Amino acid sequence: MVIRSYDAQSSKVLLLSEGKALLIPITLLPPPYAEKIQSYTDDTLDLVQTTPVPAAPETAPAPTPPTVPANSTPAPSAPATPAPASPAVAPSADPVKDHEAVAAAHVRRYYKFVHRSGANSISVTETDLDIDDTEAVTGWTNRYRTTGKVYLEIYDSIGGGSFRRGSGKFEVLTEQKPGERIKVIDFTRK
């Protein structure tokens, strides 16, 4: 794995691994590496740094942060076995909660910004969710179904303006592919 550059404004690191370029948030790197990268000055940011690949994961010592002198030119190195690409998103200890949180955020955004009601001169002033269940979908890896009920308070500006309340049921399918964030793949109002 090669660290190519660090953009302090966006807090992202450009990594090169197995012929692929990955732009990842610096928060996904282990603390010693992140701190070292953030300490680089502008004239060292464009240097290529390489971290050695451990011989075996079970016997390898803890990796040390890469060091590059401030005014040196990187020397060509012998080809090394590329390190396995690290996933862009680390798996969580509780995937059910993670999938439920993504589904809840999607439902709130849908009813706040997409949902049309009446003459569409409305504003959703309050949203509350009652999640019934979040369960793994049988036959699929890392796919979850979240069901529940949404409660809405809506302001309608037509006819002098009035508030009204409503509710509806929903089902959200979410999926997380290796190295990616959890994504909503289907949303159904019931």
C-alpha positions as CSV (number, residue, x, y, z in Angstrom):
1,M,0.0,0.0,0.0
2,V,1.3,3.4,-0.9
3,I,0.2,6.7,0.6
4,R,0.2,9.2,-2.3
5,S,-1.1,12.4,-0.8
6,Y,-3.2,14.0,2.0
7,D,-5.7,16.8,1.5
8,A,-6.0,18.7,4.8
9,Q,-9.1,20.6,3.6
10,S,-11.2,17.5,3.0
11,S,-9.3,15.3,5.5
12,K,-8.8,12.6,2.9
13,V,-5.9,10.4,2.0
14,L,-5.1,9.1,-1.5
15,L,-3.9,5.5,-1.3
16,L,-2.6,3.3,-4.1
17,S,-3.1,-0.4,-3.5
18,E,-3.1,-3.3,-6.0
19,G,-3.2,-0.9,-8.9
20,K,-6.2,0.9,-7.6
21,A,-6.4,4.5,-6.2
22,L,-8.6,4.9,-3.1
23,L,-9.6,8.3,-1.6
24,I,-10.6,7.6,2.0
25,P,-11.2,9.7,5.1
26,I,-8.2,9.9,7.3
27,T,-10.3,8.8,10.2
28,L,-10.4,5.3,8.7
29,L,-6.6,5.0,9.2
30,P,-5.1,3.7,12.5
31,P,-4.2,6.6,14.8
32,P,-0.4,6.3,14.5
33,Y,-0.6,6.5,10.7
34,A,-3.2,9.3,10.7
35,E,-1.2,11.4,13.1
36,K,2.0,11.0,11.1
37,I,0.3,11.9,7.8
38,Q,-1.4,15.0,9.4
39,S,2.0,16.1,10.6
40,Y,3.5,16.3,7.1
41,T,4.2,19.8,5.7
42,D,3.1,20.9,2.3
43,D,6.5,20.1,0.7
44,T,6.4,16.5,1.8
45,L,2.7,15.7,1.0
46,D,3.4,14.7,-2.6
47,L,6.1,12.2,-1.7
48,V,5.3,8.5,-2.1
49,Q,5.6,6.5,1.1
50,T,5.4,2.8,1.4
51,T,4.4,0.6,4.3
52,P,5.9,-2.8,4.4
53,V,3.7,-5.8,4.1
54,P,3.9,-8.1,7.2
55,A,5.1,-11.7,6.5
56,A,2.1,-13.3,8.3
57,P,-0.8,-11.6,10.1
58,E,-0.6,-13.8,13.2
59,T,3.1,-13.4,13.8
60,A,3.7,-9.9,12.5
61,P,4.6,-7.1,14.9
62,A,2.5,-4.0,15.0
63,P,3.2,-1.8,11.9
64,T,5.1,1.4,12.4
65,P,4.2,4.7,10.7
66,P,6.1,5.5,7.5
67,T,8.9,8.0,7.8
68,V,10.2,10.2,5.0
69,P,12.8,12.9,5.4
70,A,11.6,16.4,4.6
71,N,13.8,17.0,1.5
72,S,14.4,13.5,0.2
73,T,13.5,11.9,-3.1
74,P,11.8,8.5,-2.9
75,A,14.2,5.7,-4.0
76,P,12.9,3.1,-6.3
77,S,11.9,0.0,-4.3
78,A,11.9,-3.6,-5.3
79,P,8.5,-5.0,-6.2
80,A,6.7,-6.2,-3.1
81,T,3.7,-8.4,-2.7
82,P,0.8,-5.9,-2.5
83,A,-1.1,-5.7,0.7
84,P,-4.8,-6.7,0.6
85,A,-7.0,-3.7,-0.1
86,S,-8.4,-2.5,3.2
87,P,-12.1,-2.0,3.1
88,A,-13.4,1.6,2.8
89,V,-15.8,1.0,5.6
90,A,-15.0,-1.2,8.6
91,P,-17.7,-3.6,9.6
92,S,-19.5,-2.8,12.8
93,A,-20.0,-4.9,15.8
94,D,-23.8,-4.7,15.4
95,P,-24.9,-4.6,11.7
96,V,-28.6,-4.6,12.7
97,K,-28.3,-1.2,14.4
98,D,-26.3,0.1,11.5
99,H,-28.8,-1.0,8.9
100,E,-31.7,0.3,11.0
101,A,-30.0,3.7,11.3
102,V,-29.5,4.0,7.5
103,A,-33.1,2.9,6.9
104,A,-34.5,5.4,9.5
105,A,-32.4,8.3,7.9
106,H,-33.8,7.4,4.5
107,V,-37.4,7.4,5.7
108,R,-37.0,10.8,7.4
109,R,-35.4,12.3,4.3
110,Y,-38.1,10.8,2.1
111,Y,-41.0,12.2,4.0
112,K,-39.2,15.6,4.5
113,F,-38.0,16.2,0.9
114,V,-39.7,13.8,-1.5
115,H,-43.2,12.9,-0.2
116,R,-46.0,14.8,-2.0
117,S,-49.2,15.5,-0.2
118,G,-52.3,17.5,-1.4
119,A,-51.4,20.4,-3.6
120,N,-47.7,20.0,-2.7
121,S,-47.7,23.3,-0.8
122,I,-46.7,21.6,2.4
123,S,-43.9,21.4,4.8
124,V,-43.3,18.5,7.1
125,T,-42.7,20.0,10.5
126,E,-42.3,16.9,12.6
127,T,-41.4,13.2,11.9
128,D,-41.3,10.3,14.3
129,L,-40.5,6.7,13.6
130,D,-41.6,3.5,15.3
131,I,-39.3,0.7,14.0
132,D,-41.0,-2.6,14.2
133,D,-38.1,-4.9,13.2
134,T,-34.8,-5.0,11.4
135,E,-33.9,-8.5,10.3
136,A,-31.5,-10.2,7.9
137,V,-33.0,-11.2,4.5
138,T,-32.9,-14.9,4.1
139,G,-30.7,-16.0,1.2
140,W,-28.7,-12.7,1.0
141,T,-25.5,-11.7,2.7
142,N,-25.4,-8.3,4.4
143,R,-29.0,-7.5,3.3
144,Y,-31.6,-6.4,5.9
145,R,-35.3,-5.5,5.9
146,T,-36.5,-2.8,8.3
147,T,-40.2,-2.3,8.8
148,G,-42.1,0.3,10.8
149,K,-44.5,3.2,11.0
150,V,-43.8,6.9,10.4
151,Y,-45.8,9.6,12.1
152,L,-46.0,13.1,10.4
153,E,-47.1,16.6,11.3
154,I,-47.6,18.6,8.1
155,Y,-48.2,22.3,7.6
156,D,-50.3,23.1,4.5
157,S,-50.1,26.7,3.4
158,I,-53.2,26.6,1.1
159,G,-56.4,28.1,2.4
160,G,-54.9,30.2,5.1
161,G,-52.6,27.5,6.4
162,S,-53.3,24.6,8.6
163,F,-51.6,21.7,10.4
164,R,-52.5,18.1,10.0
165,R,-51.2,14.8,11.1
166,G,-50.9,11.5,9.4
167,S,-49.1,8.2,9.5
168,G,-48.0,5.4,7.2
169,K,-46.2,2.1,7.2
170,F,-42.9,1.4,5.4
171,E,-40.4,-1.2,4.5
172,V,-36.8,-0.5,3.6
173,L,-34.2,-3.0,2.2
174,T,-30.6,-2.1,2.9
175,E,-27.4,-3.8,1.7
176,Q,-23.7,-3.5,2.4
177,K,-21.3,-4.8,-0.1
178,P,-17.7,-5.5,1.0
179,G,-15.7,-2.3,1.3
180,E,-18.8,-0.1,0.7
181,R,-21.2,1.9,2.9
182,I,-24.7,0.6,3.6
183,K,-27.0,1.5,0.8
184,V,-30.8,1.6,0.5
185,I,-31.8,-0.7,-2.4
186,D,-35.6,-0.5,-2.0
187,F,-38.1,1.6,-0.2
188,T,-41.8,0.8,-0.1
189,R,-44.7,2.8,1.5
190,K,-47.4,0.4,2.7
